[in-house]
Amino acid sequence: MFSPPARIKLVPFERESEVPFMAKTYESCHATRAISIARSADYWKYLLSRNPKDEFFLVEANGARLGYVRIMVGPKRLLIRD
């Protein structure tokens, strides 16, 4: 039986409020890779303060959180940072 793809939406959030979710998502995404960057709590603080104008969005489908995206909004482009 065919089931239509879930509708994906981006929901803005304040970076500090979702650090535990972002850390868990990052770790589970990179768990199967041979090499990845370990991100301690201090490293997360550094990442979030490094580019204060970046925007953060939860990636959701059918009410479930699938991940997050960090975007730099420039005058002529968007850059996905994480």
N, CA, C and O atoms as a Tinker XYZ file with bonds, in Angstrom:
   328  protein
     1  N      0.846000   -1.175000    0.000000    73     2
     2  CA     0.000000    0.000000    0.000000    64     1     3
     3  C      0.894000    1.241000    0.000000    63     2     4     5
     4  O      1.845000    1.336000    0.776000    81     3
     5  N      0.577000    2.180000   -0.874000    73     3     6
     6  CA     1.331000    3.428000   -0.960000    64     5     7
     7  C      0.890000    4.383000    0.129000    63     6     8     9
     8  O     -0.302000    4.560000    0.380000    81     7
     9  N      1.874000    4.997000    0.775000    73     7    10
    10  CA     1.543000    6.016000    1.759000    64     9    11
    11  C      2.279000    7.294000    1.364000    63    10    12    13
    12  O      3.485000    7.265000    1.117000    81    11
    13  N      1.564000    8.408000    1.306000    73    11    14
    14  CA     2.190000    9.655000    0.861000    64    13    15
    15  C      3.291000   10.087000    1.827000    63    14    16    17
    16  O      3.230000    9.786000    3.019000    81    15
    17  N      4.284000   10.785000    1.315000    73    15    18
    18  CA     5.359000   11.254000    2.202000    64    17    19
    19  C      4.819000   12.220000    3.244000    63    18    20    21
    20  O      3.852000   12.946000    3.014000    81    19
    21  N      5.473000   12.204000    4.391000    73    19    22
    22  CA     5.067000   13.110000    5.467000    64    21    23
    23  C      5.370000   14.549000    5.061000    63    22    24    25
    24  O      6.334000   14.814000    4.342000    81    23
    25  N      4.561000   15.442000    5.516000    73    23    26
    26  CA     4.818000   16.862000    5.270000    64    25    27
    27  C      5.868000   17.332000    6.276000    63    26    28    29
    28  O      5.668000   17.254000    7.488000    81    27
    29  N      6.966000   17.809000    5.761000    73    27    30
    30  CA     8.071000   18.290000    6.592000    64    29    31
    31  C      7.878000   19.779000    6.848000    63    30    32    33
    32  O      7.515000   20.533000    5.945000    81    31
    33  N      8.124000   20.193000    8.088000    73    31    34
    34  CA     8.089000   21.625000    8.368000    64    33    35
    35  C      9.261000   22.002000    9.271000    63    34    36    37
    36  O      9.753000   21.192000   10.057000    81    35
    37  N      9.684000   23.234000    9.134000    73    35    38
    38  CA    10.737000   23.786000    9.962000    64    37    39
    39  C     10.105000   24.722000   10.980000    63    38    40    41
    40  O      9.357000   25.633000   10.628000    81    39
    41  N     10.419000   24.480000   12.246000    73    39    42
    42  CA     9.841000   25.261000   13.334000    64    41    43
    43  C     10.978000   25.994000   14.048000    63    42    44    45
    44  O     11.858000   25.353000   14.622000    81    43
    45  N     10.968000   27.325000   14.020000    73    43    46
    46  CA    12.058000   28.059000   14.674000    64    45    47
    47  C     12.061000   27.829000   16.184000    63    46    48    49
    48  O     11.014000   27.638000   16.803000    81    47
    49  N     13.264000   27.852000   16.762000    73    47    50
    50  CA    13.380000   27.728000   18.219000    64    49    51
    51  C     14.581000   28.509000   18.712000    63    50    52    53
    52  O     15.487000   28.840000   17.948000    81    51
    53  N     14.571000   28.798000   20.008000    73    51    54
    54  CA    15.698000   29.470000   20.655000    64    53    55
    55  C     16.761000   28.425000   20.943000    63    54    56    57
    56  O     16.490000   27.416000   21.594000    81    55
    57  N     17.949000   28.666000   20.466000    73    55    58
    58  CA    19.032000   27.676000   20.524000    64    57    59
    59  C     19.281000   27.100000   21.909000    63    58    60    61
    60  O     19.472000   25.892000   22.041000    81    59
    61  N     19.283000   27.924000   22.935000    73    59    62
    62  CA    19.597000   27.444000   24.282000    64    61    63
    63  C     18.550000   26.471000   24.820000    63    62    64    65
    64  O     18.862000   25.609000   25.642000    81    63
    65  N     17.318000   26.610000   24.359000    73    63    66
    66  CA    16.233000   25.781000   24.892000    64    65    67
    67  C     16.273000   24.338000   24.406000    63    66    68    69
    68  O     15.645000   23.471000   25.013000    81    67
    69  N     16.990000   24.064000   23.336000    73    67    70
    70  CA    16.962000   22.727000   22.743000    64    69    71
    71  C     18.334000   22.055000   22.668000    63    70    72    73
    72  O     18.520000   21.136000   21.870000    81    71
    73  N     19.285000   22.490000   23.474000    73    71    74
    74  CA    20.621000   21.880000   23.445000    64    73    75
    75  C     20.553000   20.376000   23.723000    63    74    76    77
    76  O     21.204000   19.616000   23.007000    81    75
    77  N     19.805000   19.908000   24.719000    73    75    78
    78  CA    19.754000   18.454000   24.938000    64    77    79
    79  C     19.239000   17.685000   23.706000    63    78    80    81
    80  O     19.770000   16.626000   23.372000    81    79
    81  N     18.216000   18.216000   23.040000    73    79    82
    82  CA    17.691000   17.559000   21.841000    64    81    83
    83  C     18.723000   17.575000   20.721000    63    82    84    85
    84  O     18.931000   16.562000   20.054000    81    83
    85  N     19.375000   18.730000   20.509000    73    83    86
    86  CA    20.374000   18.816000   19.450000    64    85    87
    87  C     21.544000   17.867000   19.724000    63    86    88    89
    88  O     22.027000   17.204000   18.806000    81    87
    89  N     21.996000   17.796000   20.965000    73    87    90
    90  CA    23.108000   16.916000   21.309000    64    89    91
    91  C     22.737000   15.451000   21.082000    63    90    92    93
    92  O     23.523000   14.687000   20.522000    81    91
    93  N     21.545000   15.065000   21.515000    73    91    94
    94  CA    21.093000   13.683000   21.325000    64    93    95
    95  C     20.964000   13.350000   19.834000    63    94    96    97
    96  O     21.372000   12.276000   19.392000    81    95
    97  N     20.398000   14.276000   19.074000    73    95    98
    98  CA    20.241000   14.074000   17.630000    64    97    99
    99  C     21.598000   13.962000   16.946000    63    98   100   101
   100  O     21.812000   13.077000   16.118000    81    99
   101  N     22.504000   14.853000   17.292000    73    99   102
   102  CA    23.847000   14.834000   16.703000    64   101   103
   103  C     24.540000   13.503000   17.016000    63   102   104   105
   104  O     25.104000   12.868000   16.125000    81   103
   105  N     24.496000   13.089000   18.278000    73   103   106
   106  CA    25.162000   11.852000   18.682000    64   105   107
   107  C     24.573000   10.636000   17.986000    63   106   108   109
   108  O     25.318000    9.764000   17.538000    81   107
   109  N     23.253000   10.561000   17.885000    73   107   110
   110  CA    22.648000    9.390000   17.238000    64   109   111
   111  C     22.915000    9.386000   15.736000    63   110   112   113
   112  O     23.052000    8.320000   15.135000    81   111
   113  N     22.990000   10.554000   15.131000    73   111   114
   114  CA    23.277000   10.641000   13.697000    64   113   115
   115  C     24.710000   10.206000   13.387000    63   114   116   117
   116  O     24.963000    9.578000   12.358000    81   115
   117  N     25.639000   10.539000   14.270000    73   115   118
   118  CA    27.045000   10.244000   14.037000    64   117   119
   119  C     27.513000    8.942000   14.681000    63   118   120   121
   120  O     28.674000    8.566000   14.520000    81   119
   121  N     26.652000    8.257000   15.396000    73   119   122
   122  CA    27.042000    7.042000   16.120000    64   121   123
   123  C     27.557000    5.938000   15.205000    63   122   124   125
   124  O     28.403000    5.143000   15.615000    81   123
   125  N     27.067000    5.877000   13.991000    73   123   126
   126  CA    27.466000    4.800000   13.086000    64   125   127
   127  C     28.676000    5.160000   12.223000    63   126   128   129
   128  O     29.149000    4.330000   11.448000    81   127
   129  N     29.167000    6.361000   12.347000    73   127   130
   130  CA    30.309000    6.793000   11.534000    64   129   131
   131  C     31.618000    6.375000   12.193000    63   130   132   133
   132  O     31.728000    6.329000   13.418000    81   131
   133  N     32.593000    6.075000   11.368000    73   131   134
   134  CA    33.899000    5.671000   11.885000    64   133   135
   135  C     34.579000    6.817000   12.633000    63   134   136   137
   136  O     35.285000    6.589000   13.615000    81   135
   137  N     34.366000    8.042000   12.171000    73   135   138
   138  CA    34.974000    9.215000   12.803000    64   137   139
   139  C     33.926000   10.315000   12.896000    63   138   140   141
   140  O     33.198000   10.572000   11.937000    81   139
   141  N     33.854000   10.959000   14.048000    73   139   142
   142  CA    32.984000   12.122000   14.213000    64   141   143
   143  C     33.562000   13.008000   15.306000    63   142   144   145
   144  O     34.439000   12.582000   16.058000    81   143
   145  N     33.081000   14.216000   15.392000    73   143   146
   146  CA    33.549000   15.165000   16.404000    64   145   147
   147  C     32.708000   14.975000   17.664000    63   146   148   149
   148  O     31.479000   15.036000   17.627000    81   147
   149  N     33.402000   14.743000   18.782000    73   147   150
   150  CA    32.712000   14.650000   20.073000    64   149   151
   151  C     32.369000   16.066000   20.518000    63   150   152   153
   152  O     33.219000   16.957000   20.503000    81   151
   153  N     31.130000   16.262000   20.910000    73   151   154
   154  CA    30.690000   17.585000   21.340000    64   153   155
   155  C     30.312000   17.555000   22.817000    63   154   156   157
   156  O     29.255000   17.044000   23.187000    81   155
   157  N     31.179000   18.101000   23.649000    73   155   158
   158  CA    30.907000   18.208000   25.081000    64   157   159
   159  C     29.929000   19.364000   25.312000    63   158   160   161
   160  O     29.603000   20.109000   24.388000    81   159
   161  N     29.468000   19.501000   26.556000    73   159   162
   162  CA    28.568000   20.611000   26.890000    64   161   163
   163  C     29.257000   21.954000   26.615000    63   162   164   165
   164  O     28.624000   22.884000   26.114000    81   163
   165  N     30.541000   22.056000   26.939000    73   163   166
   166  CA    31.276000   23.299000   26.677000    64   165   167
   167  C     31.402000   23.573000   25.181000    63   166   168   169
   168  O     31.336000   24.725000   24.753000    81   167
   169  N     31.582000   22.526000   24.391000    73   167   170
   170  CA    31.686000   22.703000   22.951000    64   169   171
   171  C     30.354000   23.181000   22.372000    63   170   172   173
   172  O     30.338000   24.026000   21.476000    81   171
   173  N     29.239000   22.649000   22.876000    73   171   174
   174  CA    27.923000   23.118000   22.423000    64   173   175
   175  C     27.761000   24.608000   22.747000    63   174   176   177
   176  O     27.277000   25.374000   21.913000    81   175
   177  N     28.162000   25.019000   23.947000    73   175   178
   178  CA    28.074000   26.445000   24.307000    64   177   179
   179  C     28.877000   27.293000   23.329000    63   178   180   181
   180  O     28.423000   28.346000   22.881000    81   179
   181  N     30.076000   26.818000   23.003000    73   179   182
   182  CA    30.921000   27.535000   22.046000    64   181   183
   183  C     30.240000   27.629000   20.680000    63   182   184   185
   184  O     30.187000   28.705000   20.083000    81   183
   185  N     29.723000   26.508000   20.188000    73   183   186
   186  CA    29.068000   26.505000   18.875000    64   185   187
   187  C     27.899000   27.477000   18.820000    63   186   188   189
   188  O     27.713000   28.173000   17.822000    81   187
   189  N     27.116000   27.527000   19.884000    73   187   190
   190  CA    25.928000   28.376000   19.893000    64   189   191
   191  C     26.270000   29.852000   20.017000    63   190   192   193
   192  O     25.508000   30.706000   19.564000    81   191
   193  N     27.415000   30.161000   20.628000    73   191   194
   194  CA    27.794000   31.566000   20.782000    64   193   195
   195  C     28.640000   32.069000   19.614000    63   194   196   197
   196  O     28.786000   33.278000   19.432000    81   195
   197  N     29.194000   31.156000   18.826000    73   195   198
   198  CA    30.126000   31.513000   17.762000    64   197   199
   199  C     29.493000   32.381000   16.678000    63   198   200   201
   200  O     30.116000   33.335000   16.211000    81   199
   201  N     28.296000   32.072000   16.282000    73   199   202
   202  CA    27.598000   32.822000   15.223000    64   201   203
   203  C     26.195000   33.176000   15.711000    63   202   204   205
   204  O     25.228000   32.486000   15.386000    81   203
   205  N     26.087000   34.242000   16.482000    73   203   206
   206  CA    24.808000   34.562000   17.137000    64   205   207
   207  C     23.655000   34.882000   16.185000    63   206   208   209
   208  O     22.496000   34.842000   16.598000    81   207
   209  N     23.944000   35.195000   14.935000    73   207   210
   210  CA    22.871000   35.517000   13.993000    64   209   211
   211  C     22.309000   34.278000   13.293000    63   210   212   213
   212  O     21.306000   34.372000   12.586000    81   211
   213  N     22.945000   33.125000   13.482000    73   211   214
   214  CA    22.411000   31.905000   12.883000    64   213   215
   215  C     21.008000   31.631000   13.416000    63   214   216   217
   216  O     20.681000   31.965000   14.554000    81   215
   217  N     20.193000   31.017000   12.570000    73   215   218
   218  CA    18.833000   30.666000   12.963000    64   217   219
   219  C     18.731000   29.153000   13.100000    63   218   220   221
   220  O     19.352000   28.409000   12.341000    81   219
   221  N     17.945000   28.707000   14.070000    73   219   222
   222  CA    17.783000   27.287000   14.363000    64   221   223
   223  C     16.335000   26.878000   14.158000    63   222   224   225
   224  O     15.411000   27.609000   14.514000    81   223
   225  N     16.150000   25.688000   13.574000    73   223   226
   226  CA    14.814000   25.172000   13.294000    64   225   227
   227  C     14.745000   23.693000   13.652000    63   226   228   229
   228  O     15.670000   22.931000   13.369000    81   227
   229  N     13.644000   23.298000   14.275000    73   227   230
   230  CA    13.349000   21.887000   14.437000    64   229   231
   231  C     12.795000   21.385000   13.112000    63   230   232   233
   232  O     12.040000   22.092000   12.444000    81   231
   233  N     13.164000   20.177000   12.733000    73   231   234
   234  CA    12.614000   19.542000   11.536000    64   233   235
   235  C     11.548000   18.578000   12.038000    63   234   236   237
   236  O     11.853000   17.637000   12.771000    81   235
   237  N     10.302000   18.810000   11.645000    73   235   238
   238  CA     9.182000   17.998000   12.127000    64   237   239
   239  C      8.384000   17.426000   10.968000    63   238   240   241
   240  O      8.295000   18.024000    9.896000    81   239
   241  N      7.805000   16.256000   11.206000    73   239   242
   242  CA     6.887000   15.628000   10.253000    64   241   243
   243  C      5.807000   14.923000   11.054000    63   242   244   245
   244  O      6.101000   14.133000   11.950000    81   243
   245  N      4.579000   15.208000   10.731000    73   243   246
   246  CA     3.429000   14.601000   11.415000    64   245   247
   247  C      3.538000   14.740000   12.928000    63   246   248   249
   248  O      3.174000   13.823000   13.664000    81   247
   249  N      4.036000   15.883000   13.395000    73   247   250
   250  CA     4.135000   16.146000   14.825000    64   249   251
   251  C      5.342000   15.540000   15.514000    63   250   252   253
   252  O      5.542000   15.764000   16.708000    81   251
   253  N      6.152000   14.777000   14.793000    73   251   254
   254  CA     7.334000   14.151000   15.390000    64   253   255
   255  C      8.583000   14.946000   15.022000    63   254   256   257
   256  O      8.730000   15.413000   13.893000    81   255
   257  N      9.471000   15.090000   15.990000    73   255   258
   258  CA    10.745000   15.755000   15.743000    64   257   259
   259  C     11.702000   14.791000   15.055000    63   258   260   261
   260  O     11.964000   13.696000   15.552000    81   259
   261  N     12.219000   15.211000   13.909000    73   259   262
   262  CA    13.151000   14.367000   13.162000    64   261   263
   263  C     14.591000   14.833000   13.320000    63   262   264   265
   264  O     15.521000   14.046000   13.144000    81   263
   265  N     14.779000   16.086000   13.644000    73   263   266
   266  CA    16.118000   16.631000   13.770000    64   265   267
   267  C     16.069000   18.138000   13.890000    63   266   268   269
   268  O     15.053000   18.724000   14.266000    81   267
   269  N     17.190000   18.747000   13.563000    73   267   270
   270  CA    17.286000   20.208000   13.605000    64   269   271
   271  C     18.169000   20.674000   12.460000    63   270   272   273
   272  O     18.895000   19.885000   11.854000    81   271
   273  N     18.097000   21.956000   12.178000    73   271   274
   274  CA    18.959000   22.559000   11.169000    64   273   275
   275  C     19.369000   23.937000   11.676000    63   274   276   277
   276  O     18.581000   24.666000   12.278000    81   275
   277  N     20.630000   24.264000   11.412000    73   275   278
   278  CA    21.183000   25.569000   11.783000    64   277   279
   279  C     21.527000   26.284000   10.478000    63   278   280   281
   280  O     22.268000   25.757000    9.648000    81   279
   281  N     20.984000   27.487000   10.306000    73   279   282
   282  CA    21.124000   28.195000    9.037000    64   281   283
   283  C     21.698000   29.589000    9.255000    63   282   284   285
   284  O     21.265000   30.328000   10.139000    81   283
   285  N     22.687000   29.931000    8.427000    73   283   286
   286  CA    23.215000   31.286000    8.385000    64   285   287
   287  C     22.475000   31.999000    7.262000    63   286   288   289
   288  O     22.478000   31.551000    6.115000    81   287
   289  N     21.848000   33.100000    7.605000    73   287   290
   290  CA    21.113000   33.883000    6.611000    64   289   291
   291  C     21.976000   35.074000    6.224000    63   290   292   293
   292  O     22.241000   35.957000    7.039000    81   291
   293  N     22.409000   35.085000    4.970000    73   291   294
   294  CA    23.225000   36.185000    4.472000    64   293   295
   295  C     22.422000   37.060000    3.539000    63   294   296   297
   296  O     21.269000   36.752000    3.238000    81   295
   297  N     23.015000   38.153000    3.072000    73   295   298
   298  CA    22.279000   39.061000    2.194000    64   297   299
   299  C     21.889000   38.430000    0.859000    63   298   300   301
   300  O     20.886000   38.816000    0.259000    81   299
   301  N     22.682000   37.457000    0.390000    73   299   302
   302  CA    22.390000   36.860000   -0.915000    64   301   303
   303  C     22.343000   35.348000   -0.893000    63   302   304   305
   304  O     22.235000   34.723000   -1.948000    81   303
   305  N     22.420000   34.738000    0.292000    73   303   306
   306  CA    22.418000   33.274000    0.333000    64   305   307
   307  C     22.046000   32.747000    1.712000    63   306   308   309
   308  O     22.088000   33.455000    2.718000    81   307
   309  N     21.683000   31.484000    1.708000    73   307   310
   310  CA    21.481000   30.731000    2.946000    64   309   311
   311  C     22.567000   29.671000    3.007000    63   310   312   313
   312  O     22.917000   29.083000    1.985000    81   311
   313  N     23.098000   29.424000    4.184000    73   311   314
   314  CA    24.130000   28.423000    4.362000    64   313   315
   315  C     23.734000   27.505000    5.501000    63   314   316   317
   316  O     23.541000   27.964000    6.627000    81   315
   317  N     23.609000   26.210000    5.225000    73   315   318
   318  CA    23.307000   25.264000    6.285000    64   317   319
   319  C     24.615000   24.955000    7.010000    63   318   320   321
   320  O     25.565000   24.453000    6.409000    81   319
   321  N     24.653000   25.258000    8.298000    73   319   322
   322  CA    25.855000   25.047000    9.085000    64   321   323
   323  C     25.840000   23.715000    9.821000    63   322   324   325
   324  O     26.900000   23.131000   10.047000    81   323
   325  N     24.684000   23.229000   10.193000    73   323   326
   326  CA    24.597000   21.994000   10.973000    64   325   327
   327  C     23.224000   21.391000   10.781000    63   326   328
   328  O     22.927000   20.340000   11.349000    81   327
